[in-house]
Each structure stands twice: as C-alpha cells, then as structure tokens.
Amino acid sequence: MSKPNFEQTLEDILEKNLPQEELAEVKRLLYGRELDFLFLPKWNGNQDLDVQGYDMGGSITEELRPPRIVRVGLIQHSIVLPTTEPLKKQRNALHLKIQKYVDYAATCGVNLLCLQEAWAMPFAFCTREKYPWCEFAEDAENGPTVILMSELAQRHGMVIICPILERDSANGDTLWNTSVVIEKDGTVIGKHRKNHIPRVGDFNESTYYMEGNTGHPVFETSFGRVAINICYGRHHPQNWMMFGLNGAEIVFNPSATTSHTSEPLWSIEARNAAIANSYYTCAINRVGTEQFPNEFTSGDGAPAHHDFGHFYGSSYITAPDGTRTPGLSRSKDGLLVCELDLNLCRQMKDFWCLRMTQRLDLYARELNEYVQNNLIPQQKHMKQQEKDSKKQ
Amino acid sequence: MSKPNFEQTLEDILEKNLPQEELAEVKRLLYGRELDFLFLPKWNGNQDLDVQGYDMGGSITEELRPPRIVRVGLIQHSIVLPTTEPLKKQRNALHLKIQKYVDYAATCGVNLLCLQEAWAMPFAFCTREKYPWCEFAEDAENGPTVILMSELAQRHGMVIICPILERDSANGDTLWNTSVVIEKDGTVIGKHRKNHIPRVGDFNESTYYMEGNTGHPVFETSFGRVAINICYGRHHPQNWMMFGLNGAEIVFNPSATTSHTSEPLWSIEARNAAIANSYYTCAINRVGTEQFPNEFTSGDGAPAHHDFGHFYGSSYITAPDGTRTPGLSRSKDGLLVCELDLNLCRQMKDFWCLRMTQRLDLYARELNEYVQNNLIPQQKHMKQQEKDSKKQ
C-alpha cells in the first residue's frame, strides 16, 4: 500500500479529473446541495492557511419568524515547535499562531468559533508518559489558554469554544479533556468534559483522564444553542442524541485523529449525527505529524517509533438536511467559515419528522431494562412475539 | 438542475475518470479497505441483472475460535407489470422474477438472503388511496409471498428475510410493514414490524400502518444472529443501537427510497450504524420509477403527477470496521453477494471498544429523565455544573 499523498484532498482529486456534468452529480451524491461561496477578506499572514467560506443555505424564509443567521468558524492547525522544546515556548508559539487566526476569523465576520481538541499542546497521549505532558493541563477558568481566548472573545465580540486539557485543582488535581465555552463578552459560561474516552491504537487517553461528569450540557449563547461532542464521542450516536434532546442547534466535534485509524470514517459520523438530530455539526481535526522524543510502541506488533501518525485535518460542516461542505486541507492549517440559518434545524424537524417519530419512550424503557437486567437479549420466536403483542 | 443519469453509479464515474493511484486513494477515503472479488457463476436469465460479489475480509484468524463464514445476498429489483394490471398478475409476475433470482443466489452459495421492503407489490403509499393497494397485504405465516419464500428457503437450505405488507387478521385486520424471517428448513421463525413510520415527501406510510409493536428482536438463525431495521428506521440511531444490544451480528435494512428524497444520505446512515454497533449492515433499495393510474400531489406546491420519483437501488454492505462495498446499479435489478466472517463483529468490539465505552447506564438515566420530565433540557452554566459535580 503506497503512502497517501496528504497534499491532495478528495475534492482536489475529483475537481481535477471529472468532467463538469459528472462532477456535479458526484458532488450531489457525496455532499448534497451545491453551496455558494462566501466572499472573505484575504489572509495576509505568513502561515500557509487554507481558507474556505460557504453559505450553507437550504432554509426557507418563514413568515412568522425572522431568519437567525450566524457565521461559524473552525480552525485546524499543526503544532509550531518540536515537542522537545521547553513547554512554555511550545505553548506560547501556539498561542501566538492561533491568535492571528482568530483575529483573521473576526475580519471574516465569524460569530462563533471552535478550535481543535487540546489545541494548545501536542497530542502526547500516544506516549503513555505522564511527564512532561501533564504539565500542559490548565484551569478551565483561569488557565493561560482560556484567559487568552477570553480576551479575544471580548475584543471581537465572538463566542469561542476552547478545548483544553483541564487541571481540576479544586477536585484532587484531576485531569479532564474539556471544552470551555466563552461568551462574546469574554465570560466563561460553562464547560463540557469529554464523555467517551478511547482505548484504540495510540489513543491511550484513558491513561490520562476519565469519562466526563458533566452530562450533556447545551449552552445558550448569543449566537445559538451550542454543545460539544469531543473527539471519540462522535462514534457514539447516543452522545449526539442527548445534545440534540437538550436543544442543541450546533454541535462542535473538536478532534485529533489520524489517517490510519479513522480517515475513511471521518466523513460519516458527524454527518450522520446532523441528519439524525436535525442540527448543524462541525467536525474539526488537527493537522500534521507530531514527533516525540522517546520511542513508543503501538500494540500492533510494529517496531517502536516516535510519531502518532498523520493528523489529516479535513474539517467540515454539515447542515441539518445532510448537506456538507468540502473538507479543509489534509496537510495545512485552515479556517472554515460558514454562514448558517439556525432556523433550518426546526424546518428539518418539520420536514423529516425524525424527532416526532423517535419513540423515545420505547428506547427509555428498553435501555433501562437492558441496563437493569444486564441484558436479557430480545431473541425470540414468533409464538412468543404473538403472546407479547396480545398483552399490549 | 439537470436530471441525474441513473445509468451510471458513483463508482462508474470514478473508475472511468480517475488515474489508477488517485482512484485507489479516493476509494480508500470513500470505502475503506480494498475488497477482493468473489468468483460467481454466470447469470443466464433474460433480465439485465447487476451481479457483484465481494469477500469482505478484514477479520483475523483467531486461535481459540474458528472463523464463522457466511455468504449474504441482497436482491434489489423493479416491479414487472404496470400498476394498472390486475393485482394477482402483478404479484405473480414479481414472484416469478424473484424466484429466478433466488435460485441464482443459491448457485452463488448464498446462505442468508434479504429482499427489499414490501417487495411483492408496487410502493403505492404515495397515492394515499386505500384500494386496491391494501389488498396486497398478506398473512405473515400463510400469505402467498411467505409460502413461496418458505419453499425456496427449504429447497436451497437458505435463510430468507422476506419483507411484506402484513395483514394481521387475528388482530382486527391491522396492517403492518413487516419482515418475516424464514429458516433454512422453510420454517417461519419470527417477524419484525417496522418501528419508525415516515411522514416525509410522498412517503405517506402513516396513512396505512402504525409504528411496530415487536420491539427489537434478534433472530438466532443457522447463519448468524440477524435483525431487520426496516427503511426509515435507518434514520434512527437508537433503532440500530437496540438491535446491537440485543446481539445482532448482521442488520438488514430493506428499503424503498427515492433519489430526490435521500440519495445523498444513502451512503451515510447504514454505514454509520455498522461502525457504531460493530456489526454488518446490509442496505437494500428498490429500483425504477413506478407510475400510478390516478394523479396525486406531494405537498410541495408542484403539479399533480403519477409517479413517486426514481428508486435508485445502490444496495451495499458495510463491515463492522466501516469498510463498505460499492453500490449495486442505480437503475437495474441486482444481486449483491458478500462473504463475511461474523467473528469480525467481536474483533471490532475489542479494537474500537465502542460497546465498552458506551456508558449505557448514563443514557438509560438521562433518557428516562428526559421522557419522564417531558424535557427539562440540560442548559446551564458553570457554577451550577460545579455544584452538580461536587454532589457526585
């Protein structure tokens, strides 16, 4: 198997090779409705940044309710310095780079911005080493990364979702994988802790932190009701579901995932969640290959090595009708800007009726029985079924 | 918007236009692992049948458990006669055509076969007319379609999933949308009734039948533990989930869905379910455009018309690791044959740990609270969250 060329996205390959008419049909099948581009100011920074802007469209103009238009921005990026540099230098370099991206996102009119998982550090959980990496953890209200983002949120009047490695000093110095929600006035209005923790491939995150204890909060912000399904939680449809039941209109999925582990699944899960729950989903993945000083093994029989594999970016947004944007670059930092009408969420509930036909009482009952009985599976034959249905 | 050319599948367009290396990468991104072809005997019937065979692979050879290899077959097809013909002629013509396909599937070594939703009739629910269409409904044990399939199951030693419109004469002549499970000795071992009924576009099925009362049964057959998620149920992740919790290794999704309504979503939902539940999913869609004698409207402001739109086939199978087959034809009848190792289900549970990290107790509790309270959404701020987490 030859190594993938991450310089090209799927969309690049299709656009380069397909005749116009067939390209249009392939895009319809793969992405849904055709999207208009947004006109965005030019990026003038030094960094090679993939900037893409789309108008998601798809909503109708209602007579009795005005449109609720917001601009969402997603930032994906690589680390800046080698992981062997002093931690403070590593973090400062990331802060500096991302600050420029946030300032630029503001010029693009972004109201609601989300960064990638644990964005102010390398994704060091592959190493299984506690130090120095645990030092990157910081307080969810007063840590340096949240303070920086709080300043930027206030400066730009922007809601920012800031995923960090959290140090919970008030509770036994516990670590959590957390996303902090900052209002446009700079106030931290809440946080969510990652609900599902992976033990797959080099994702040894259960070595560092436990399953979150914040449930499924939805945050009423100045720009819509938002929730955060962190990384591996995207494989869990119930996680997406509960955010939907709690009223989310946009669910962000800040992630860090590698090509070998998940790239063929990446386009499926966040998009399925948007369809099933009639809300917008925003999937963000980190970029690049991170090298670590000490070698480690991956439990797959291969020799010890120093890197986690390639984080393939490809961040994208899906509308409640299942239409999605192309993905950002697979190798470069990027900013994806999307103009959305939040009214489309309720319009899709009216159209597809998925909430109305969801039969939650049935699932609450069956799931409870399943959990309480430690599973007596429903595996039975017709005669038994008929007895049951006559009882009802 | 130009009308799609249903003669070409997505895969046709990609294979025709992409250079070899880029084609391989596009296929990896869109489908996962590369699949080997199965060698199948030639189809000699008159009907133009799209026959495709794949070895799904992906499993490892375990030391303490032998492989559990089965061949699954999916049949997609159009109706035979115009809907204006006498009902008995219409049904007989379908019986005759499908019987030939089943006989051929047997020569391909198929152990476990599934047909499309309500396969022995036109999908007349767009009309909202009760007669003559309700006459197609038949008994789940003694109806002519089940009797035919029972004979074929016995003749070929094949398990057959036979979706019908069910007439429940013993219970007030109720109609259900049902799939009957027939063992390889011809015995009807059970049935499942469609759990989620659409009210979208021309899918006026709630005019004809109600939400099923059979829960989420999994059928222990000679060729693995199977369940059936009928059509619109594929939009409901909880439906897929409960079949998984009840032990399903293969979940069939017999469907009837049209291009305009769902084609860009088709590749997402059944595939997502395979990933999330570590089982095989088999999505089957009917083929062709069905004309009805009386005109009807679609609630979309368009003029009255006589057809439901184009059923686009595209049946496909997904493995528990997310790898999927190409789709069958978008315009022709087809048989998809896949050789699977059922052991891959448990292997993927061990690899991804999605069952282990599922936190069902959390969801049972939250879902129950949601249903009992008629929703008090979890929308709160940090101070409240901290109070809650200290309580735990």
HADDOCK unambig.tbl for C-alpha pairs under 7 A between the chains (distance, minus, plus):
assign (segid A and resid 4 and name CA) (segid B and resid 25 and name CA) 6.76 0.50 0.50
assign (segid A and resid 10 and name CA) (segid B and resid 26 and name CA) 6.22 0.50 0.50
assign (segid A and resid 13 and name CA) (segid B and resid 22 and name CA) 6.97 0.50 0.50
assign (segid A and resid 17 and name CA) (segid B and resid 17 and name CA) 6.19 0.50 0.50
assign (segid A and resid 17 and name CA) (segid B and resid 18 and name CA) 6.02 0.50 0.50
assign (segid A and resid 18 and name CA) (segid B and resid 17 and name CA) 6.02 0.50 0.50
assign (segid A and resid 22 and name CA) (segid B and resid 13 and name CA) 6.97 0.50 0.50
assign (segid A and resid 25 and name CA) (segid B and resid 4 and name CA) 6.75 0.50 0.50
assign (segid A and resid 26 and name CA) (segid B and resid 10 and name CA) 6.21 0.50 0.50
assign (segid A and resid 28 and name CA) (segid B and resid 264 and name CA) 6.46 0.50 0.50
assign (segid A and resid 29 and name CA) (segid B and resid 263 and name CA) 6.41 0.50 0.50
assign (segid A and resid 29 and name CA) (segid B and resid 264 and name CA) 4.49 0.50 0.50
assign (segid A and resid 30 and name CA) (segid B and resid 264 and name CA) 5.93 0.50 0.50
assign (segid A and resid 31 and name CA) (segid B and resid 264 and name CA) 6.52 0.50 0.50
assign (segid A and resid 32 and name CA) (segid B and resid 264 and name CA) 5.30 0.50 0.50
assign (segid A and resid 189 and name CA) (segid B and resid 381 and name CA) 5.43 0.50 0.50
assign (segid A and resid 189 and name CA) (segid B and resid 382 and name CA) 5.85 0.50 0.50
assign (segid A and resid 190 and name CA) (segid B and resid 381 and name CA) 4.90 0.50 0.50
assign (segid A and resid 190 and name CA) (segid B and resid 382 and name CA) 4.13 0.50 0.50
assign (segid A and resid 191 and name CA) (segid B and resid 382 and name CA) 6.42 0.50 0.50
assign (segid A and resid 196 and name CA) (segid B and resid 357 and name CA) 6.03 0.50 0.50
assign (segid A and resid 197 and name CA) (segid B and resid 357 and name CA) 6.94 0.50 0.50
assign (segid A and resid 199 and name CA) (segid B and resid 353 and name CA) 6.81 0.50 0.50
assign (segid A and resid 200 and name CA) (segid B and resid 351 and name CA) 6.19 0.50 0.50
assign (segid A and resid 200 and name CA) (segid B and resid 352 and name CA) 5.50 0.50 0.50
assign (segid A and resid 213 and name CA) (segid B and resid 389 and name CA) 6.56 0.50 0.50
assign (segid A and resid 214 and name CA) (segid B and resid 385 and name CA) 6.83 0.50 0.50
assign (segid A and resid 216 and name CA) (segid B and resid 378 and name CA) 6.61 0.50 0.50
assign (segid A and resid 217 and name CA) (segid B and resid 378 and name CA) 5.01 0.50 0.50
assign (segid A and resid 217 and name CA) (segid B and resid 379 and name CA) 5.42 0.50 0.50
assign (segid A and resid 217 and name CA) (segid B and resid 380 and name CA) 6.71 0.50 0.50
assign (segid A and resid 218 and name CA) (segid B and resid 378 and name CA) 6.14 0.50 0.50
assign (segid A and resid 218 and name CA) (segid B and resid 379 and name CA) 4.75 0.50 0.50
assign (segid A and resid 219 and name CA) (segid B and resid 379 and name CA) 5.61 0.50 0.50
assign (segid A and resid 219 and name CA) (segid B and resid 380 and name CA) 6.58 0.50 0.50
assign (segid A and resid 220 and name CA) (segid B and resid 379 and name CA) 6.85 0.50 0.50
assign (segid A and resid 235 and name CA) (segid B and resid 276 and name CA) 5.74 0.50 0.50
assign (segid A and resid 236 and name CA) (segid B and resid 276 and name CA) 6.26 0.50 0.50
assign (segid A and resid 236 and name CA) (segid B and resid 358 and name CA) 6.94 0.50 0.50
assign (segid A and resid 237 and name CA) (segid B and resid 237 and name CA) 6.21 0.50 0.50
assign (segid A and resid 246 and name CA) (segid B and resid 377 and name CA) 4.32 0.50 0.50
assign (segid A and resid 246 and name CA) (segid B and resid 378 and name CA) 5.53 0.50 0.50
assign (segid A and resid 247 and name CA) (segid B and resid 377 and name CA) 6.63 0.50 0.50
assign (segid A and resid 263 and name CA) (segid B and resid 29 and name CA) 6.41 0.50 0.50
assign (segid A and resid 264 and name CA) (segid B and resid 28 and name CA) 6.46 0.50 0.50
assign (segid A and resid 264 and name CA) (segid B and resid 29 and name CA) 4.49 0.50 0.50
assign (segid A and resid 264 and name CA) (segid B and resid 30 and name CA) 5.93 0.50 0.50
assign (segid A and resid 264 and name CA) (segid B and resid 31 and name CA) 6.52 0.50 0.50
assign (segid A and resid 264 and name CA) (segid B and resid 32 and name CA) 5.30 0.50 0.50
assign (segid A and resid 265 and name CA) (segid B and resid 322 and name CA) 6.61 0.50 0.50
assign (segid A and resid 268 and name CA) (segid B and resid 268 and name CA) 5.59 0.50 0.50
assign (segid A and resid 268 and name CA) (segid B and resid 272 and name CA) 6.09 0.50 0.50
assign (segid A and resid 269 and name CA) (segid B and resid 272 and name CA) 5.99 0.50 0.50
assign (segid A and resid 272 and name CA) (segid B and resid 268 and name CA) 6.08 0.50 0.50
assign (segid A and resid 272 and name CA) (segid B and resid 269 and name CA) 5.97 0.50 0.50
assign (segid A and resid 272 and name CA) (segid B and resid 272 and name CA) 6.75 0.50 0.50
assign (segid A and resid 276 and name CA) (segid B and resid 235 and name CA) 5.73 0.50 0.50
assign (segid A and resid 276 and name CA) (segid B and resid 236 and name CA) 6.25 0.50 0.50
assign (segid A and resid 322 and name CA) (segid B and resid 265 and name CA) 6.62 0.50 0.50
assign (segid A and resid 351 and name CA) (segid B and resid 200 and name CA) 6.19 0.50 0.50
assign (segid A and resid 352 and name CA) (segid B and resid 200 and name CA) 5.49 0.50 0.50
assign (segid A and resid 353 and name CA) (segid B and resid 199 and name CA) 6.80 0.50 0.50
assign (segid A and resid 357 and name CA) (segid B and resid 196 and name CA) 6.05 0.50 0.50
assign (segid A and resid 357 and name CA) (segid B and resid 197 and name CA) 6.94 0.50 0.50
assign (segid A and resid 358 and name CA) (segid B and resid 236 and name CA) 6.93 0.50 0.50
assign (segid A and resid 360 and name CA) (segid B and resid 371 and name CA) 6.81 0.50 0.50
assign (segid A and resid 361 and name CA) (segid B and resid 371 and name CA) 6.12 0.50 0.50
assign (segid A and resid 364 and name CA) (segid B and resid 364 and name CA) 6.05 0.50 0.50
assign (segid A and resid 364 and name CA) (segid B and resid 367 and name CA) 5.40 0.50 0.50
assign (segid A and resid 364 and name CA) (segid B and resid 368 and name CA) 5.13 0.50 0.50
assign (segid A and resid 367 and name CA) (segid B and resid 364 and name CA) 5.41 0.50 0.50
assign (segid A and resid 368 and name CA) (segid B and resid 364 and name CA) 5.13 0.50 0.50
assign (segid A and resid 371 and name CA) (segid B and resid 360 and name CA) 6.82 0.50 0.50
assign (segid A and resid 371 and name CA) (segid B and resid 361 and name CA) 6.11 0.50 0.50
assign (segid A and resid 377 and name CA) (segid B and resid 246 and name CA) 4.34 0.50 0.50
assign (segid A and resid 377 and name CA) (segid B and resid 247 and name CA) 6.66 0.50 0.50
assign (segid A and resid 378 and name CA) (segid B and resid 216 and name CA) 6.60 0.50 0.50
assign (segid A and resid 378 and name CA) (segid B and resid 217 and name CA) 5.00 0.50 0.50
assign (segid A and resid 378 and name CA) (segid B and resid 218 and name CA) 6.14 0.50 0.50
assign (segid A and resid 378 and name CA) (segid B and resid 246 and name CA) 5.57 0.50 0.50
assign (segid A and resid 379 and name CA) (segid B and resid 217 and name CA) 5.40 0.50 0.50
assign (segid A and resid 379 and name CA) (segid B and resid 218 and name CA) 4.77 0.50 0.50
assign (segid A and resid 379 and name CA) (segid B and resid 219 and name CA) 5.62 0.50 0.50
assign (segid A and resid 379 and name CA) (segid B and resid 220 and name CA) 6.88 0.50 0.50
assign (segid A and resid 380 and name CA) (segid B and resid 217 and name CA) 6.71 0.50 0.50
assign (segid A and resid 380 and name CA) (segid B and resid 219 and name CA) 6.61 0.50 0.50
assign (segid A and resid 381 and name CA) (segid B and resid 189 and name CA) 5.44 0.50 0.50
assign (segid A and resid 381 and name CA) (segid B and resid 190 and name CA) 4.89 0.50 0.50
assign (segid A and resid 382 and name CA) (segid B and resid 189 and name CA) 5.87 0.50 0.50
assign (segid A and resid 382 and name CA) (segid B and resid 190 and name CA) 4.14 0.50 0.50
assign (segid A and resid 382 and name CA) (segid B and resid 191 and name CA) 6.44 0.50 0.50
assign (segid A and resid 385 and name CA) (segid B and resid 214 and name CA) 6.85 0.50 0.50
assign (segid A and resid 389 and name CA) (segid B and resid 213 and name CA) 6.59 0.50 0.50
